[in-house]
Amino acid sequence: MKAEAKDFQPQPPGSIAAPDAGLIVDDHGVARCFWQPTMPDYHDHEWGRPVADDRRLYEKICLEGFQAGMAWITILRKREAFREAFDDFDFERVARYDERDVERLMGNAGIVRNRAKIVSAINNARRAIELANETGSLAGWLWAHEPPAHVLPASVDRGHWDNNPTSKASIALSRDLKRRGWTFVGPTTIHAFMQAVGMVNEHMSGCVCHPEIEAARAAFKRPVGAIPTKA
């Protein structure tokens, strides 16, 4: 997810705005990221928690690609329809899709019917197989692009969020994916991917989830084959 102004709704009653910190505070005094009211379950229980499963990582790259030019909430609401349409993002199966499948997907009103993005998802499934066969693990290769701790921001606030739609790490990963033939994997898309799957923790400092994600990242066993990225 890369949040945009159109993703956000007015704060619920009782919320206290803290624009500089990028936080809202509920009636119980619990602070969360400013975008949490639009996607409370996703914010509280999924976004930023480390993911090591190859299929789920492929799914997230695809869905971030489908988001291009749209609000993430739109994609999130369609996620189950996407999973049904794309065989739960089993990239071994998606890689075998042909033109008949493209037409089938173009006729599915439950997903985003964009031919270029559908073709991209199929292409990326084939590239995922190639990468997994070459390196032994899609997850391991992706997590090798995790930025080292010393380059991560000391704190995350609304200013950091708004002024950093990409990062050095997302630019590098985007470049490497494109070199391998992946599509719809620009630096902004990949930065959102890295945020979502826990490669970085960009919950606002002060958000109740920020320390939870830090603890999850500390306990997370990086996939086999992941090599710490050099600064």
C-alpha positions as CSV (number, residue, x, y, z in Angstrom):
1,M,0.0,0.0,0.0
2,K,1.1,3.5,-0.8
3,A,-1.3,5.8,0.9
4,E,-2.8,8.7,-1.0
5,A,-5.1,11.5,0.1
6,K,-8.0,9.8,-1.5
7,D,-7.5,6.7,0.7
8,F,-8.4,8.6,3.8
9,Q,-11.7,9.5,5.4
10,P,-12.5,12.0,8.2
11,Q,-11.2,10.9,11.6
12,P,-13.8,9.2,13.7
13,P,-15.4,11.0,16.7
14,G,-13.1,11.3,19.6
15,S,-9.9,11.2,17.5
16,I,-7.3,13.8,18.1
17,A,-5.3,14.9,15.1
18,A,-1.5,15.1,15.4
19,P,-0.5,16.1,11.8
20,D,3.2,16.3,12.4
21,A,3.4,12.9,14.0
22,G,1.0,11.3,11.5
23,L,-1.1,9.8,14.3
24,I,-4.7,9.7,15.4
25,V,-5.5,9.0,19.1
26,D,-8.7,7.2,20.0
27,D,-11.0,7.7,23.0
28,H,-8.8,5.2,24.9
29,G,-5.6,7.1,24.3
30,V,-4.3,4.5,21.8
31,A,-2.3,6.1,18.9
32,R,-2.3,4.7,15.4
33,C,-1.2,5.7,11.9
34,F,-3.3,8.5,10.4
35,W,-4.6,6.1,7.6
36,Q,-5.8,3.4,10.0
37,P,-9.5,4.3,10.1
38,T,-9.9,3.4,6.4
39,M,-8.4,-0.1,6.8
40,P,-8.4,-0.9,10.6
41,D,-7.9,-4.7,10.4
42,Y,-5.3,-4.4,7.6
43,H,-3.4,-1.8,9.6
44,D,-3.6,-3.5,13.0
45,H,-3.1,-7.1,12.0
46,E,-1.3,-7.4,8.6
47,W,0.5,-4.3,7.2
48,G,4.2,-4.4,8.1
49,R,4.3,-7.9,9.5
50,P,7.1,-10.0,8.0
51,V,6.1,-12.4,5.2
52,A,8.3,-15.3,4.0
53,D,5.9,-17.3,1.9
54,D,6.7,-17.3,-1.8
55,R,3.1,-17.3,-2.9
56,R,2.1,-14.5,-0.6
57,L,5.1,-12.4,-1.7
58,Y,4.2,-12.9,-5.4
59,E,0.6,-12.0,-4.6
60,K,1.6,-8.8,-2.9
61,I,3.8,-7.7,-5.8
62,C,0.9,-8.4,-8.2
63,L,-1.6,-6.5,-6.1
64,E,0.7,-3.5,-5.6
65,G,1.0,-3.5,-9.4
66,F,-2.7,-3.6,-9.8
67,Q,-2.9,-0.6,-7.4
68,A,-1.0,1.7,-9.8
69,G,-3.1,4.8,-10.3
70,M,-5.7,3.6,-7.8
71,A,-6.3,3.7,-4.0
72,W,-5.1,0.7,-2.1
73,I,-8.5,0.3,-0.3
74,T,-10.0,-0.5,-3.7
75,I,-7.6,-3.4,-4.2
76,L,-8.0,-4.6,-0.6
77,R,-11.8,-4.8,-1.1
78,K,-11.2,-6.9,-4.2
79,R,-8.5,-9.1,-2.8
80,E,-10.6,-12.2,-2.3
81,A,-11.9,-11.9,-5.8
82,F,-8.4,-11.6,-7.0
83,R,-7.4,-14.7,-5.1
84,E,-10.2,-16.7,-6.6
85,A,-9.5,-15.4,-10.1
86,F,-5.8,-16.1,-9.9
87,D,-5.8,-19.5,-8.3
88,D,-4.8,-18.0,-4.9
89,F,-1.7,-16.6,-6.6
90,D,-0.2,-20.0,-7.1
91,F,2.4,-18.7,-9.5
92,E,3.1,-22.2,-10.9
93,R,-0.5,-22.2,-12.1
94,V,-0.7,-18.6,-13.2
95,A,2.4,-19.0,-15.3
96,R,0.5,-21.5,-17.5
97,Y,-2.3,-19.0,-18.2
98,D,-2.9,-18.3,-21.9
99,E,-4.9,-15.8,-23.9
100,R,-8.2,-17.6,-23.0
101,D,-7.3,-16.9,-19.3
102,V,-6.6,-13.3,-20.1
103,E,-10.1,-13.0,-21.7
104,R,-11.6,-14.8,-18.7
105,L,-10.0,-12.3,-16.3
106,M,-11.0,-9.4,-18.5
107,G,-14.6,-10.5,-18.0
108,N,-14.3,-10.8,-14.2
109,A,-16.1,-7.7,-12.7
110,G,-14.7,-8.6,-9.3
111,I,-11.1,-7.6,-10.1
112,V,-9.4,-4.7,-11.9
113,R,-10.0,-5.4,-15.6
114,N,-6.8,-3.8,-16.9
115,R,-5.3,-6.0,-19.7
116,A,-1.7,-4.7,-19.2
117,K,-1.8,-5.5,-15.5
118,I,-3.4,-8.9,-16.0
119,V,-0.7,-9.8,-18.6
120,S,1.9,-8.4,-16.2
121,A,0.7,-10.7,-13.4
122,I,1.1,-13.7,-15.7
123,N,4.5,-12.6,-16.9
124,N,5.6,-12.1,-13.3
125,A,4.5,-15.6,-12.4
126,R,6.8,-16.9,-15.1
127,R,9.6,-14.7,-13.9
128,A,9.0,-15.8,-10.3
129,I,9.5,-19.5,-11.3
130,E,12.7,-18.6,-13.1
131,L,14.0,-16.7,-10.1
132,A,13.0,-19.5,-7.6
133,N,14.6,-22.1,-9.8
134,E,17.8,-20.1,-10.1
135,T,18.2,-19.0,-6.4
136,G,16.2,-21.7,-4.6
137,S,13.8,-19.3,-3.0
138,L,11.8,-16.3,-4.2
139,A,11.5,-15.2,-0.6
140,G,15.2,-15.5,0.0
141,W,16.1,-13.5,-3.0
142,L,13.6,-10.8,-2.2
143,W,14.6,-10.6,1.5
144,A,18.2,-10.2,0.4
145,H,17.2,-6.7,-0.6
146,E,16.1,-5.8,3.0
147,P,17.9,-2.5,3.8
148,P,20.4,-2.8,6.7
149,A,19.3,-1.4,10.0
150,H,21.7,1.6,10.0
151,V,20.0,3.1,6.9
152,L,16.5,3.0,8.3
153,P,14.9,6.2,9.6
154,A,15.3,6.9,13.3
155,S,11.7,7.8,13.4
156,V,8.7,7.8,11.0
157,D,6.3,10.7,10.9
158,R,3.9,12.2,8.3
159,G,6.7,14.2,6.8
160,H,8.9,11.1,6.2
161,W,5.9,9.3,4.8
162,D,5.0,12.1,2.4
163,N,8.5,12.9,1.3
164,N,9.8,9.3,0.8
165,P,7.7,7.4,-1.8
166,T,10.7,5.4,-2.7
167,S,14.0,4.4,-1.0
168,K,17.5,3.4,-2.0
169,A,16.5,-0.2,-1.3
170,S,13.3,-0.1,-3.3
171,I,15.1,1.5,-6.3
172,A,17.7,-1.3,-6.2
173,L,15.1,-4.0,-5.9
174,S,13.0,-2.5,-8.7
175,R,16.0,-2.3,-10.9
176,D,16.9,-5.9,-10.3
177,L,13.3,-7.1,-10.9
178,K,13.1,-5.2,-14.2
179,R,16.4,-6.6,-15.3
180,R,14.9,-10.0,-14.8
181,G,11.9,-9.2,-16.9
182,W,9.3,-8.3,-14.2
183,T,6.8,-5.6,-15.0
184,F,4.7,-3.1,-13.0
185,V,7.5,-3.1,-10.4
186,G,8.6,0.6,-10.3
187,P,10.4,2.0,-7.2
188,T,7.2,3.4,-5.7
189,T,5.3,0.1,-6.1
190,I,8.2,-1.8,-4.6
191,H,8.6,0.6,-1.7
192,A,4.9,0.0,-0.9
193,F,5.6,-3.8,-1.2
194,M,8.6,-3.6,1.2
195,Q,6.5,-1.7,3.7
196,A,3.6,-4.1,3.5
197,V,5.7,-7.3,3.9
198,G,7.8,-6.1,6.8
199,M,11.1,-5.4,5.1
200,V,10.9,-2.0,6.7
201,N,8.8,-0.8,9.6
202,E,7.0,2.4,8.5
203,H,4.2,2.5,11.0
204,M,4.4,6.0,12.5
205,S,6.6,6.3,15.5
206,G,4.1,6.4,18.4
207,C,1.7,4.0,16.6
208,V,0.7,1.1,18.8
209,C,1.8,-1.2,16.0
210,H,5.3,0.2,15.6
211,P,6.9,-1.7,18.5
212,E,4.8,-4.8,17.6
213,I,6.4,-4.8,14.1
214,E,9.8,-4.1,15.6
215,A,9.4,-7.2,17.8
216,A,8.1,-9.3,14.9
217,R,11.0,-8.3,12.7
218,A,13.5,-9.0,15.4
219,A,12.0,-12.5,15.9
220,F,11.6,-13.2,12.2
221,K,13.8,-15.9,10.7
222,R,14.9,-14.5,7.3
223,P,14.3,-17.0,4.5
224,V,17.2,-19.3,3.5
225,G,19.4,-17.7,1.0
226,A,18.9,-14.1,2.2
227,I,22.1,-12.2,2.3
228,P,22.2,-8.9,4.2
229,T,22.3,-6.0,1.7
230,K,25.4,-3.9,1.8
231,A,24.9,-0.2,2.6
